[in-house]
Amino acid sequence: MSNDFDRLLFFEHARRTAEATYAKNPLDADNLTRWGGVLLELSQFQNGPDSKKMVQDAIEKLEEALVVNPVKHDALWCLGNAYTSNAFLIPDLDEAKGYFDKAAQYFEQAYELEPTNELYKKSLEVTSKAPELHVEIHKHGLAQQGMGSGPSASTSTKQQSAKKSKSSDLKYDIFGWVILAVGIVAWVGFAKSNVPPPPQR
């Protein structure tokens, strides 16, 4: 639990830093990309509409970064993750599919720009399984719990979900891994941009 709280504090601090940097230089594509990544991470700590709004804010910042630098592969990749997150927050699969398709396009562009990046390659592979995962998440009411809307359907589906838990565990791991990877990219980006000077000897 304290680990989650530490992550929340870290990303909240990173968000404030990005806002301050943006006030000084709104055309810093690196900062905009980090800001989008941080908002995406923070959205994981929110419920329902707040989470959705934060994902939308992340998309705006990442699109802004791409206006400044259209071939910024890490911004393209983060945008793919933002559209994936957005899709999972939408109960209607047909509507969500549009966002999954957009995510796939951004992952593909990032991978084309950086074909040696394993993370981009993996994200592109995983995105094809996203609609299937979406169906499972919404079928078991997991999204409702996350969205904070209404009672969870998970109690009535416990027997069914036990059978499927093996395959879905892998999918949740992959989805979690992609979100975690965004956090790592954001964290590394902030670590690089806010490196304290080395101690004097």
Backbone torsions as a table, in degrees:
resi	resn	phi	psi	omega
1	MET	NA	-44.7	-179.6
2	SER	-65.4	-29.2	178.0
3	ASN	-62.1	-44.5	176.5
4	ASP	-61.3	-41.6	-179.2
5	PHE	-65.0	-41.0	177.6
6	ASP	-61.4	-43.3	178.6
7	ARG	-62.6	-42.9	179.0
8	LEU	-59.3	-46.7	179.2
9	LEU	-61.9	-43.4	-179.3
10	PHE	-60.3	-49.8	-176.6
11	PHE	-70.6	-31.7	176.6
12	GLU	-65.9	-42.4	176.8
13	HIS	-63.0	-42.9	-180.0
14	ALA	-62.7	-37.5	178.6
15	ARG	-63.4	-44.5	179.7
16	ARG	-64.0	-39.6	178.2
17	THR	-62.1	-43.2	179.5
18	ALA	-63.7	-40.3	178.3
19	GLU	-61.7	-44.1	-179.4
20	ALA	-64.8	-41.3	178.8
21	THR	-64.8	-40.2	-179.9
22	TYR	-63.0	-38.7	179.6
23	ALA	-60.9	-35.5	179.2
24	LYS	-80.3	-37.8	-176.9
25	ASN	-145.8	92.2	-177.5
26	PRO	-71.1	-8.3	-178.3
27	LEU	-104.6	22.2	177.2
28	ASP	-87.4	99.8	-175.7
29	ALA	-63.9	-35.1	178.0
30	ASP	-62.8	-46.0	180.0
31	ASN	-63.6	-43.2	179.1
32	LEU	-61.4	-38.8	179.1
33	THR	-66.2	-44.9	177.7
34	ARG	-61.6	-42.8	-179.0
35	TRP	-60.4	-45.7	177.7
36	GLY	-60.8	-43.7	179.1
37	GLY	-62.7	-39.8	179.3
38	VAL	-66.8	-43.2	177.8
39	LEU	-61.8	-37.4	178.0
40	LEU	-63.4	-42.9	176.6
41	GLU	-63.1	-46.6	-177.9
42	LEU	-63.7	-28.3	180.0
43	SER	-61.5	-26.7	180.0
44	GLN	-66.8	-20.6	-178.2
45	PHE	-94.1	-2.1	-175.7
46	GLN	-100.3	166.8	174.4
47	ASN	-110.7	149.2	169.1
48	GLY	40.0	-119.9	-174.3
49	PRO	-59.9	-34.7	179.7
50	ASP	-63.5	-41.5	179.0
51	SER	-63.3	-45.6	-178.9
52	LYS	-62.3	-42.2	179.8
53	LYS	-63.5	-41.6	-178.6
54	MET	-66.8	-37.4	176.3
55	VAL	-64.1	-41.8	177.5
56	GLN	-61.1	-41.7	177.6
57	ASP	-62.2	-40.2	178.6
58	ALA	-62.1	-44.7	179.1
59	ILE	-58.8	-43.7	179.6
60	GLU	-60.8	-45.3	-178.8
61	LYS	-64.8	-41.8	-178.3
62	LEU	-68.6	-38.2	176.7
63	GLU	-66.4	-34.7	176.2
64	GLU	-64.0	-41.1	178.1
65	ALA	-60.6	-37.9	-178.5
66	LEU	-75.2	-22.8	173.3
67	VAL	-67.4	-41.4	179.1
68	VAL	-69.2	-44.6	-178.0
69	ASN	-139.6	93.6	-174.3
70	PRO	-64.5	-15.8	-179.6
71	VAL	-110.6	29.2	178.3
72	LYS	-81.8	97.7	-171.3
73	HIS	-61.5	-36.7	-179.3
74	ASP	-69.6	-31.7	176.1
75	ALA	-68.9	-40.6	176.8
76	LEU	-60.1	-45.0	-178.4
77	TRP	-65.0	-45.0	178.2
78	CYS	-62.6	-36.9	178.8
79	LEU	-64.7	-37.5	173.8
80	GLY	-58.4	-42.9	178.0
81	ASN	-67.1	-38.1	179.7
82	ALA	-64.0	-43.4	178.4
83	TYR	-67.0	-34.3	176.1
84	THR	-63.8	-48.1	179.2
85	SER	-59.1	-43.8	179.8
86	ASN	-59.4	-44.1	-178.9
87	ALA	-60.5	-39.9	-179.0
88	PHE	-68.0	-20.4	179.3
89	LEU	-85.4	-5.2	-178.6
90	ILE	-102.7	117.1	-177.1
91	PRO	-63.7	-33.7	-176.0
92	ASP	-78.3	117.2	-175.2
93	LEU	-62.8	-40.3	-179.1
94	ASP	-60.4	-42.5	177.9
95	GLU	-67.7	-42.1	-178.8
96	ALA	-63.5	-35.5	-178.1
97	LYS	-57.0	-36.8	177.4
98	GLY	-58.0	-39.6	179.5
99	TYR	-74.1	-37.5	176.0
100	PHE	-61.9	-40.2	178.5
101	ASP	-62.7	-43.0	178.1
102	LYS	-62.2	-43.3	179.6
103	ALA	-57.9	-45.6	-179.2
104	ALA	-60.0	-40.4	179.1
105	GLN	-62.2	-43.1	-179.6
106	TYR	-68.5	-41.0	176.8
107	PHE	-60.3	-41.1	-179.1
108	GLU	-64.1	-44.2	178.7
109	GLN	-61.7	-43.2	179.6
110	ALA	-61.6	-43.5	-178.6
111	TYR	-66.8	-38.4	177.9
112	GLU	-63.1	-36.1	179.5
113	LEU	-76.1	-29.4	-178.4
114	GLU	-133.1	71.3	-173.6
115	PRO	-65.9	-12.2	179.1
116	THR	-92.1	-3.7	-177.5
117	ASN	-81.5	110.2	-177.7
118	GLU	-63.8	-34.8	-178.8
119	LEU	-63.4	-42.3	178.9
120	TYR	-66.0	-41.2	179.6
121	LYS	-62.2	-46.8	-179.2
122	LYS	-62.4	-43.0	-179.7
123	SER	-60.8	-40.8	179.4
124	LEU	-64.5	-41.3	178.6
125	GLU	-65.9	-44.1	-175.1
126	VAL	-68.3	-32.3	-175.2
127	THR	-62.5	-25.3	178.4
128	SER	-69.2	-22.7	179.5
129	LYS	-90.8	-6.6	-174.2
130	ALA	-59.1	-44.7	-179.6
131	PRO	-60.1	-37.5	178.4
132	GLU	-63.7	-42.4	178.1
133	LEU	-65.8	-38.7	178.1
134	HIS	-57.1	-46.4	-179.6
135	VAL	-59.3	-47.1	-178.4
136	GLU	-63.7	-44.6	-178.7
137	ILE	-60.5	-46.5	-177.3
138	HIS	-75.0	-29.5	177.9
139	LYS	-65.4	-37.0	-177.4
140	HIS	-92.4	6.4	175.6
141	GLY	73.5	11.0	-177.8
142	LEU	-67.3	-35.4	-179.4
143	ALA	-67.7	-35.7	179.5
144	GLN	-62.3	-40.5	178.6
145	GLN	-60.8	-45.7	180.0
146	GLY	-64.9	-36.9	-177.8
147	MET	-81.5	-14.2	179.7
148	GLY	68.3	25.8	-177.6
149	SER	-113.6	107.6	173.2
150	GLY	77.8	174.9	-177.8
151	PRO	-71.2	153.3	-179.2
152	SER	-80.6	142.1	178.2
153	ALA	-89.2	2.0	-171.2
154	SER	-66.6	-26.9	-178.2
155	THR	-65.2	-38.8	-177.8
156	SER	-75.8	-14.1	-175.9
157	THR	-112.9	16.2	-177.4
158	LYS	-58.1	-44.0	-178.4
159	GLN	-63.2	-46.6	-179.2
160	GLN	-63.2	-42.7	-174.5
161	SER	-70.6	-26.0	177.7
162	ALA	-61.9	-40.4	179.4
163	LYS	-65.5	-38.4	-174.0
164	LYS	-89.8	-5.2	-170.7
165	SER	-61.9	-30.9	180.0
166	LYS	-60.8	-51.9	-177.8
167	SER	-71.3	-37.3	-177.8
168	SER	-74.4	-28.3	176.2
169	ASP	-57.3	-42.6	179.5
170	LEU	-61.7	-44.2	-179.0
171	LYS	-63.9	-42.7	179.7
172	TYR	-64.5	-38.2	177.5
173	ASP	-59.9	-44.6	-179.0
174	ILE	-64.0	-46.4	-179.3
175	PHE	-62.9	-44.7	178.2
176	GLY	-60.9	-38.8	-179.1
177	TRP	-64.5	-40.0	179.5
178	VAL	-65.3	-44.8	178.9
179	ILE	-63.2	-43.3	178.4
180	LEU	-60.1	-40.2	-179.4
181	ALA	-60.9	-37.5	176.8
182	VAL	-60.4	-43.6	179.1
183	GLY	-60.8	-40.7	179.7
184	ILE	-65.3	-44.1	178.5
185	VAL	-59.8	-45.7	-179.8
186	ALA	-63.8	-43.3	-177.7
187	TRP	-64.3	-46.5	179.2
188	VAL	-62.1	-41.9	178.5
189	GLY	-59.3	-43.5	179.8
190	PHE	-72.3	-37.0	178.6
191	ALA	-60.1	-42.4	179.7
192	LYS	-66.4	-39.6	-173.8
193	SER	-82.4	-17.7	-177.3
194	ASN	-121.7	36.8	-177.7
195	VAL	-71.6	125.2	177.0
196	PRO	-70.1	152.5	179.8
197	PRO	-64.0	148.7	-179.6
198	PRO	-65.1	148.0	-177.8
199	PRO	-63.5	144.0	178.5
200	GLN	-72.0	139.6	179.1
201	ARG	-103.4	NA	NA
